[in-house]
Amino acid sequence: MIHPKVSVVIPAYNHERFIGPAIESVLQQTHESLELIIIDDGSTDRTAEVIQGYTDQRLQYVHQENQDAYNALNRGLSMVKGDFVAILNSDDIFMPNRLERLLVEQQASSAQCLFSKVCLINDDGDRLDNPALWWNQWYADVLARYEASGDLYTAFLQRNCLVTTSNLFMTREAMQTVGGFCPLRYLHDYDYMFRILLAFPGQVRFLHQEPLLWYRIHGSNTISEAAIIGREQDKAVIRQYLLARIPTDLQALTTAGIDRLVELEQELMQEHRRREGTALPGIRMQAKTLLRSCAKRLHGMIQGRMQ
């Protein structure tokens, strides 16, 4: 296809079991003007064999030595020809009308970036709808925080509303403005969304009531590896992009306040452990009250300076 409407990039690595359904979910979209660029990031299983079994002329396959997901994504982005760019991880699945629906919403809103609600599936592609499941509880909290704040930037500071790189859909202009993904193993999608929000304020749409993506959790998800390293990266990303929205002359003050609040929480936790359960019942509530009070006061200061 000389000039597809949408370019879909799949970074693939050792997903011989899942790459087929991912590919088919793209090629069977109700919107057909697309190209599919698959970057095989040095897979050592049958991933390449499965990909090469597809003969659709809209599919391009590139193999490279293993360089991590963000490099595979950036190589794919360098090849796109479409007016719009979508990403799909090789273990996730687009719902059949995803691209069509996002294009309609983009035309109506002129948004530079859009993403949707996601639904959870397991290794076998079965839906995981149980609201008691830990992930569903986490995601319900994500949606609730977004609805409560009414502001995407605020919601992203609290949680990664995007959930996964597979949820990213943007204009070619947005891709060219924001550039490539950064070398964060677990949070390159989170960092990318903050950069889009900063570059295009008010031009990002969250279809939070429309599930258009199947997000797969399985034994080899990086989510299972990120308990410590991922949280450290999380702290760094949130600090960076919180300060990015604060006037320059208030950033040192904000940084000092953030650091002290973190220290206080750590000190309270250490004291709680030291007393081995004999701490006063209200100690954590006092800490939360202190945090809220300081945050409210800081917010008021910032609002006053910006008026």
N, C-alpha and C positions, 0 to 999 in steps of 0.2 A: 504494500500500500504506500503510494507516494506521499500522501499527506493525511495521516490518520487524525481523527478528532482527539483521541485519547491514547496516550502511551502508558502502558502498565509495565512496571519493573518488578521482577521477582528475583531477590537474592536467594540462592539455594545452597544448602549445605547439608549433606547426609540425611536427606529426607525422602529416601526411595519409597517409603510407604505413603507419604502425604503429598508429594509433588504432583502426582497425576490428578487427584481431585482439585488441587489448586489451579493447575493449568486449565482443566475443563471448566472451572467456574469462571474463568476469564473468557475463553473462547466461546462459551455458550451464553454470554451476556445478551440481553435484549438490545443493547446498543452495540452495533457491529463494527462501526468505524473505529478500529483500534489496532494497535500493534502491541505485541507482547515480547518484552526483552527479558530473557532469563540469563542471569550471571551466576554460573556455577562456581562457587568459591572453593574449588579444590576438593570436591566430594570424593570420598574413598569407597562409597558403597555403590549401589546401582542407580543413583540419581541421574547420572548422565545418560544411561541406557534408557531410562523411562522417558526423559525429555526428548531424546532423539527418535522416540517412537511416534511422535506427533508430526504430521505432515502439513498442518495448516500454514499457509504462506505468510500469515500475519505474525508468526513466531520466529524470533531470532535467538540463537543460542550462542553464548560465549563461555568458554572455560578459562579460568585463571588459577594460579596457585593460591592457596589459602591465605587471605589477607584480612579476615574478619568482616563482619556484616557491613560496617559503615563504608569500607572500601568497595565492596561489591555494589552497594547502593549508589555510590558516587560514580562508579563506572557506568552503571545503567543510566543514571541521569544524564551523563555526557552523550548518550546515544539517542535520546528521545527526539521525535519529530512532531509529536502532537501538540495541539493547543492547550491540552490539559494533561496532567501527570498524576498517575495513581500508583500506589505501591502495594504489593501483596507478599507477605512472607510465605515461604514455601510449605508451611504447615497450616495456613489459614485458608478460608474459603470466602469468596464473594457471593453474596446472595444474587440471584439471577438478574434483578433489575437495579443493582447498585449504581452502576455507571449512568444509566438512563435517569434515575431519580436525582442523583447529584448534579447532573448537567441541567436538568429542569430547574432545580433550586438555584443553581449558579446563575442561570439566565434571568431568573426572577429577582435575585438579590444583588447581582454583580459582585458576589463574594470572591475573594482571591484564594480562599482555602475553605474546605468544608470537610466535616467528618460526622459520623453517625453513631447511634447507639450500637452496641455489639451484643451478641449472644454467645454463650459458652458451649463448646462441644468437647468430647473426649477423644481418645485415640481412634475409636471406631466411628467417629462422626456422629455419635448420639448426643442429643441435647442434654445439657445439665441444667435443668430448670429449678431444682430444689432451692427455695429461698434460704434454707438453713446452711447451705454450702458456703464455706468461708469466702470463696471468691465472689459469689453472688451477694453476700452481705457487704463485702468491700465495695462492689460496684454500685449497689443501692446507695451506699454512703456517698460515692462520687456524684451520682445523679442528684441526690438530695442537696449536697453542698452547692452544686451548680445552680439549681433552682432557687436556693435560698439567697445566693449572692447576686444572681442576675448579671454577673460580670465574668467573662471567660478568664481574664487575667487573674482575678482573685481566686477563681475556682482552680486554675492550674497551679497556683502557689500552694494550694492545699492538697491537691491530688492530680495525677496525670490523667486528665479526662480523655485523652486520645487513646489510652490503654496500650496501643500497639502501632508500629509503623504501618501495618496493613490498613489502618484506618485513614491514612493521609491521602487527600485528594486536593490538588491545587492547580492554579493556572501556570502556564509556562512562565509568565511574567514573575509570579511569586517565586518559582524555582530559581530563576536567573537572578532575582534580587537577593534572596536569602543565601544562595550558594549551596555547597555540599554539606553532608553530615559530618559532625565532629567525631573524634576518636574516643567516644565513650562506649564501652562494651554493652552496658545495660540501659543507658538512658539517652542514646543519641536521638531517639524520637522526641523525648521530653524537651531536650535542649532545642531541637529544631522548631518545635511548636512555639516556644517562647520567642524565638527569633522572628517567626512569622507574625506573631501577635504584636511585636514591637514595630515591625516593618509596615504592617497593614492594620493599624488600629481600627476597630469597628468593621473590618472586612473579613472576619472569620465567622463561619456559621457552624453551630453544633446542632444536628438533627437528633436531639436527645430522646425523642419519643419514637424514632424510626430505626429499628434494627436492620442494618444492611450488610452486616459482616458476621461471619462465624469465626470466633476466636478459639483456637484449639489449645487446651492444656494437656500435656502429656509428660512422660518421664524425662525427656531430654530438653524440655523448655529451659531457657536461661533463667526464667523466673525462679526456678528451684535453686539456682546457684547464687542468687543475688542478696541473700539475707544480710550480709555484712557489707561487701563491696558496693552493692547496689545502693544501700542506704547512705554510705559515705558519698557516693556520687550524687545522690538525691540532695543531701545537705548542701553540697557545693553549687549545684544548679539552682536551687531555691535561693540561696544567698545571692548569687550573681544576678538573678533576674528580679529579685526584690529590690536590690539596690539600683537596678537599671531604671526603675520607675520613680525613684526618689531624687529630688533636686540635688545637684552635686554638693552644695554647701551643707547639706544635711546627711550626707552619706557616712561621714566619720561618726557622727552622733548615733545614727541608726546602727552602724556596725558595733559600736561599743555596747549599745543596749541589747542587741541580739546576743552578743557573746556572753554578757552577764546573765541574761535570762537562761541561756543554755547551761552555764556554770551552776546557777542556782538549782536548776532541775537535777543536774548530776549530783550536787551536794545533798539534796533532799533524798534522792534514791540511795546514796551511800549511807546516810544517817538511818534511813528506814531499814536497810539490810543490817547495819551495825546493831540496831536494837532488836533484830530478829523477831519482828512482829509485835514488839511492845510499843511501837511508836504511837503517838497520839492519833486517834482516828481521823482527825481533821487535817493532817499535815499535807496530804496531797491536794485536798480541796483548797487549802491556803495557798499552795503553790500555783494552782490553776487560777485562783482569784488574782494573785499577784501578776501573773502573766497577762491576763485579760486587762487588768488595770493599766499596766505599762504599755500594752499594745494600743489601748484606747487613747491614752495620753499622747503617744507618739503620733497616732493617726491625726489627732486634733492639731498637733503642731504642724504637721505636714500640710494639712488642709489650709491652715491659717497662712502658711508661707506661700502657698500656690494661688491664693485668692488675690 
